[in-house]
């Protein structure tokens, strides 16, 4: 994977949730190719194995950890056990996310609860576990994957937009709690990025979406991975509580 920036993450330990495909996989590859030991979390063990294989093929170090982040105890244990095994935890990327799109009048309780649990509550659980470790070390990077849907809203996505807007408020508040201890907390808000999730929209819908993007194209996973890599790097040590929007100018 070719990125426009590099970072020295040698000997650092990173956890990426939702690392089996899409943006999570691209982020894991970016961190791994820049020296971090990457622990890849997701439910799908087979797809996780592919992510790990690609990182290792590029000369990086990674491991797969099958975990459902909606299981609060399992998610917290994954964070804590990783820190114990490696003796440190430097980077946490909360990327796990799903959509269950439906206009509000037809949205079920289950569709609401599932999205909030996967996208927002898992972020809270993983951050709580990681924050304890990083505070003690007086060092760390937490990066939460929000979305422009959490900034501008989107019809049929009240559950998804609420979860992503919640991540932004959560990020800014947690930054105020941790930045004095050397731990930065930021969010990345991608726009329309080529991924398995957007592929489900179909080419007709995506053609209309591209017309609304000033850059004239949908983003690539590498565009988002580069933003995460920057926030995880030493260069971003004075950046915290921010939302880095990667959307080709769509909300600009």
C-alpha positions as CSV (number, residue, x, y, z in Angstrom):
1,X,0.0,0.0,0.0
2,X,1.4,3.3,-1.1
3,X,0.9,6.3,1.3
4,X,1.9,9.9,0.9
5,X,3.4,10.1,4.4
6,X,5.5,8.0,6.7
7,X,6.0,7.9,10.4
8,X,8.4,6.3,12.8
9,X,6.3,3.9,14.9
10,X,9.1,1.4,15.6
11,X,8.4,-0.8,18.7
12,X,5.0,0.8,19.2
13,X,2.0,-1.4,19.8
14,X,-1.3,-0.6,18.1
15,X,-4.8,-2.0,18.3
16,X,-7.2,-1.5,15.4
17,X,-10.8,-2.6,15.8
18,X,-12.8,-3.6,12.7
19,X,-9.5,-4.5,11.0
20,X,-10.8,-7.3,8.8
21,X,-11.7,-5.2,5.8
22,X,-12.2,-1.7,4.4
23,X,-10.9,1.3,6.3
24,X,-9.8,-0.8,9.3
25,X,-7.7,-3.0,7.1
26,X,-6.1,0.0,5.3
27,X,-5.3,1.6,8.7
28,X,-3.8,-1.6,10.1
29,X,-1.6,-2.0,7.0
30,X,-0.5,1.7,7.3
31,X,0.5,1.3,10.9
32,X,2.2,-2.0,10.3
33,X,4.2,-0.8,7.3
34,X,5.5,2.1,9.5
35,X,6.9,-0.2,12.2
36,X,4.0,-0.7,14.7
37,X,3.1,-4.1,16.0
38,X,-0.5,-4.3,15.1
39,X,-3.2,-6.3,16.9
40,X,-6.1,-6.6,14.5
41,X,-9.6,-7.0,16.1
42,X,-12.8,-8.1,14.4
43,X,-15.3,-10.9,14.5
44,X,-14.3,-12.5,11.2
45,X,-11.2,-14.6,11.9
46,X,-10.6,-15.6,8.3
47,X,-10.6,-12.0,7.0
48,X,-8.4,-11.0,10.0
49,X,-5.9,-13.6,8.9
50,X,-5.7,-12.0,5.5
51,X,-5.0,-8.6,7.1
52,X,-2.2,-10.1,9.2
53,X,-0.8,-11.9,6.2
54,X,-0.6,-8.7,4.2
55,X,1.1,-6.8,7.0
56,X,3.7,-9.6,7.5
57,X,4.2,-9.8,3.7
58,X,5.2,-6.2,3.8
59,X,7.8,-6.8,6.6
60,X,5.5,-5.8,9.5
61,X,4.4,-7.6,12.7
62,X,0.8,-8.3,13.4
63,X,-1.6,-10.7,15.1
64,X,-5.3,-11.5,14.7
65,X,-7.6,-11.4,17.6
66,X,-11.2,-12.5,17.0
67,X,-13.4,-10.3,19.1
68,X,-16.9,-9.0,19.1
69,X,-16.6,-5.4,20.3
70,X,-20.2,-5.3,21.4
71,X,-19.3,-7.9,24.1
72,X,-18.1,-5.3,26.7
73,X,-16.1,-7.8,28.8
74,X,-14.4,-9.3,25.7
75,X,-13.5,-5.9,24.2
76,X,-12.0,-4.6,27.5
77,X,-10.1,-7.9,28.0
78,X,-8.6,-7.7,24.5
79,X,-7.2,-4.2,25.3
80,X,-5.9,-5.2,28.7
81,X,-4.4,-8.5,27.5
82,X,-2.6,-6.9,24.6
83,X,-1.0,-4.4,26.9
84,X,0.1,-7.2,29.3
85,X,1.5,-9.4,26.5
86,X,3.5,-6.6,24.9
87,X,4.2,-4.6,28.0
88,X,2.7,-1.4,26.4
89,X,-0.1,0.1,24.4
90,X,0.7,3.1,22.3
91,X,-2.1,3.4,19.7
92,X,-5.8,2.6,19.7
93,X,-7.9,3.1,16.6
94,X,-11.7,2.6,17.2
95,X,-12.8,1.8,13.7
96,X,-15.4,-1.0,14.2
97,X,-18.7,0.2,12.7
98,X,-21.9,-1.0,11.0
99,X,-24.9,0.6,9.2
100,X,-28.5,-0.5,9.5
101,X,-30.1,2.2,7.4
102,X,-33.8,2.9,7.6
103,X,-36.0,6.0,7.7
104,X,-36.9,6.7,11.3
105,X,-40.6,5.8,10.9
106,X,-39.5,2.3,10.0
107,X,-36.5,1.9,12.2
108,X,-36.7,-0.9,14.8
109,X,-35.4,-0.8,18.3
110,X,-32.9,-3.6,17.3
111,X,-31.6,-1.5,14.3
112,X,-31.0,1.4,16.6
113,X,-29.4,-0.6,19.5
114,X,-27.1,-2.6,17.2
115,X,-25.6,0.5,15.5
116,X,-25.2,2.4,18.8
117,X,-23.6,-0.7,20.5
118,X,-21.2,-1.4,17.7
119,X,-20.2,2.2,16.7
120,X,-20.4,4.2,19.9
121,X,-20.6,2.0,23.0
122,X,-17.6,-0.2,21.9
123,X,-15.6,3.1,21.5
124,X,-16.4,3.9,25.1
125,X,-15.5,0.5,26.4
126,X,-12.2,0.3,24.5
127,X,-11.2,3.8,25.3
128,X,-11.9,3.3,29.0
129,X,-9.6,0.2,29.1
130,X,-6.9,1.9,27.0
131,X,-7.0,5.2,28.9
132,X,-6.0,3.5,32.1
133,X,-3.0,2.0,30.5
134,X,-1.9,5.1,28.6
135,X,-2.4,7.4,31.6
136,X,0.1,5.3,33.6
137,X,2.6,5.4,30.7
138,X,1.9,9.2,30.2
139,X,1.9,8.5,26.5
140,X,-0.6,7.3,23.9
141,X,-2.7,8.0,20.8
142,X,-6.4,7.3,20.6
143,X,-8.1,7.8,17.2
144,X,-11.8,7.4,16.8
145,X,-13.3,6.9,13.4
146,X,-16.3,9.1,13.0
147,X,-18.0,10.2,9.7
148,X,-19.3,13.2,7.9
149,X,-22.7,11.7,8.6
150,X,-22.1,12.7,12.2
151,X,-21.5,16.3,11.1
152,X,-24.1,16.9,8.4
153,X,-26.6,14.1,8.9
154,X,-28.0,11.8,6.3
155,X,-31.6,10.7,5.6
156,X,-32.1,7.1,6.6
157,X,-29.2,7.2,9.0
158,X,-30.4,8.7,12.2
159,X,-28.9,5.7,14.1
160,X,-25.6,5.9,12.3
161,X,-25.4,9.7,12.4
162,X,-26.2,9.7,16.1
163,X,-23.4,7.2,16.8
164,X,-20.9,9.2,14.8
165,X,-21.9,12.5,16.2
166,X,-21.6,10.9,19.6
167,X,-18.1,9.9,18.9
168,X,-17.1,13.5,18.1
169,X,-18.4,14.7,21.5
170,X,-16.9,11.8,23.2
171,X,-13.5,12.4,21.6
172,X,-13.4,16.1,22.5
173,X,-14.4,15.4,26.1
174,X,-11.9,12.6,26.5
175,X,-9.2,14.7,25.1
176,X,-9.7,17.2,27.9
177,X,-9.4,14.4,30.4
178,X,-6.2,12.9,29.0
179,X,-4.1,15.4,27.1
180,X,-2.4,16.7,30.2
181,X,-1.2,13.1,30.8
182,X,0.5,12.9,27.4
183,X,-2.4,11.1,25.7
184,X,-3.9,12.6,22.6
185,X,-7.5,11.8,21.5
186,X,-8.7,12.7,18.0
187,X,-11.3,11.7,15.5
188,X,-11.2,11.2,11.8
189,X,-14.4,11.9,9.8
190,X,-14.3,10.2,6.4
191,X,-16.7,11.2,3.6
192,X,-17.6,8.8,0.9
193,X,-14.8,6.3,0.7
194,X,-14.5,3.3,-1.7
195,X,-15.2,0.4,0.6
196,X,-17.4,-2.7,1.1
197,X,-19.9,-0.4,2.9
198,X,-20.2,2.1,0.1
199,X,-20.2,-0.6,-2.6
200,X,-23.6,-1.7,-1.2
201,X,-25.0,1.6,-2.3
202,X,-24.6,0.6,-6.0
203,X,-23.1,2.5,-8.9
204,X,-26.1,4.6,-9.7
205,X,-26.2,6.1,-6.2
206,X,-22.4,6.5,-6.1
207,X,-22.5,8.4,-9.4
208,X,-24.8,10.9,-7.9
209,X,-22.7,11.1,-4.7
210,X,-19.6,11.9,-6.8
211,X,-21.4,14.9,-8.3
212,X,-21.7,16.4,-4.7
213,X,-18.0,16.0,-4.0
214,X,-15.9,19.0,-5.0
215,X,-12.8,16.8,-5.5
216,X,-14.8,14.9,-8.2
217,X,-14.2,11.5,-6.8
218,X,-14.8,9.2,-3.9
219,X,-12.0,8.8,-1.5
220,X,-9.7,5.8,-1.2
221,X,-9.0,3.9,2.0
222,X,-5.4,5.1,1.8
223,X,-6.6,8.7,2.1
224,X,-8.1,7.9,5.5
225,X,-5.2,5.7,6.5
226,X,-2.8,8.6,5.9
227,X,-4.9,10.8,8.2
228,X,-4.8,8.2,10.9
229,X,-1.1,7.6,10.5
230,X,-0.4,11.3,10.9
231,X,-2.5,11.5,14.1
232,X,-0.7,8.4,15.4
233,X,2.7,9.8,14.7
234,X,5.1,11.9,16.8
235,X,4.4,14.8,14.5
236,X,0.8,15.1,16.0
237,X,1.9,15.3,19.6
238,X,0.3,18.8,20.0
239,X,-2.9,17.9,18.2
240,X,-5.8,16.7,20.4
241,X,-9.5,17.0,20.6
242,X,-9.8,17.6,16.9
243,X,-11.9,16.1,14.1
244,X,-9.9,15.6,10.9
245,X,-12.4,15.5,8.0
246,X,-11.4,13.5,4.9
247,X,-14.1,14.1,2.4
248,X,-12.8,15.8,-0.7
249,X,-14.2,19.1,0.4
250,X,-17.8,17.9,0.7
251,X,-18.4,19.6,4.0
252,X,-16.1,22.5,3.4
